[in-house]
C-alpha cells in the first residue's frame, strides 16, 4: 500500500500522515488544544476502522504545555 492511498483513506481524521523510513511504518498525527474525551486509543481505533488488517505499533498522546502543539500519534503497518 502506498503513502498516497493511506493519506486518502485517513483524510479528515488526521492532520498529517507520513512514512517513517527508520521504523518502516506509517505515522498519523492529529493535533488538539482540548482533548474533548479523545484518547490515543481512540485515534488508533480510527485507523483500525479504515484499515482492519493494520497492525498498530504505538499509539501515543504527545501533550505539551502551551504554546507548543499537542497531538495524538499512531504508528502502524498495513499489510
C-alpha positions as CSV (number, residue, x, y, z in Angstrom):
1,X,0.0,0.0,0.0
2,X,1.3,3.4,-0.9
3,X,1.5,6.5,1.2
4,X,-0.9,8.3,-1.1
5,X,-3.5,5.5,-0.5
6,X,-3.1,5.7,3.2
7,X,-3.4,9.6,3.2
8,X,-6.5,9.5,1.1
9,X,-8.2,7.0,3.4
10,X,-7.3,9.0,6.6
11,X,-8.2,12.4,5.2
12,X,-10.4,14.3,7.7
13,X,-9.5,12.1,10.6
14,X,-5.8,13.1,10.9
15,X,-3.9,16.3,10.2
16,X,-0.8,14.6,8.8
17,X,0.1,11.1,7.6
18,X,3.7,10.2,6.8
19,X,6.1,7.3,6.4
20,X,8.9,6.6,8.8
21,X,11.9,5.0,7.0
22,X,13.6,4.4,10.3
23,X,10.7,2.3,11.6
24,X,9.3,1.2,8.3
25,X,5.8,2.3,9.3
26,X,3.1,4.9,8.7
27,X,2.7,7.7,11.2
28,X,-0.6,9.5,11.5
29,X,-0.9,12.7,13.7
30,X,-3.9,14.6,14.9
31,X,-3.4,17.9,16.8
32,X,-5.5,19.1,19.6
33,X,-5.9,22.0,22.0
34,X,-8.5,20.3,24.2
35,X,-9.0,16.5,24.2
36,X,-12.8,16.6,24.4
37,X,-12.7,12.9,25.5
38,X,-10.5,11.7,22.7
39,X,-7.6,9.4,23.6
40,X,-4.6,7.8,21.8
41,X,-6.5,4.5,21.8
42,X,-9.4,6.3,20.1
43,X,-7.1,7.6,17.4
44,X,-5.7,4.0,16.9
45,X,-9.3,2.8,16.6
46,X,-9.9,5.3,13.8
47,X,-7.0,3.8,11.9
48,X,-8.3,0.2,12.5
49,X,-11.8,1.2,11.2
50,X,-10.3,2.2,7.8
51,X,-7.6,-0.5,7.7
52,X,-8.8,-3.6,9.6
53,X,-5.7,-5.5,8.7
54,X,-3.4,-2.8,10.1
55,X,-1.1,-3.6,13.0
56,X,-0.8,-0.8,15.5
57,X,2.7,-0.5,16.7
58,X,2.2,2.6,19.0
59,X,-0.5,5.0,20.0
60,X,0.8,8.0,21.9
61,X,-0.5,11.2,23.4
62,X,2.2,13.9,22.9
63,X,1.0,16.5,25.3
64,X,3.0,19.8,25.5
65,X,2.3,22.9,27.6
66,X,1.1,25.9,25.6
67,X,2.3,27.4,23.2
68,X,3.7,24.1,21.8
69,X,1.3,21.9,19.9
70,X,-0.1,18.7,21.4
71,X,-1.1,15.8,19.2
72,X,-2.0,12.1,19.1
73,X,0.4,9.9,17.2
74,X,-0.4,6.5,15.8
75,X,2.3,4.3,14.3
76,X,1.1,1.4,12.2
77,X,1.9,-1.1,9.4
78,X,-0.6,-2.1,6.7
79,X,-0.2,-5.5,5.1
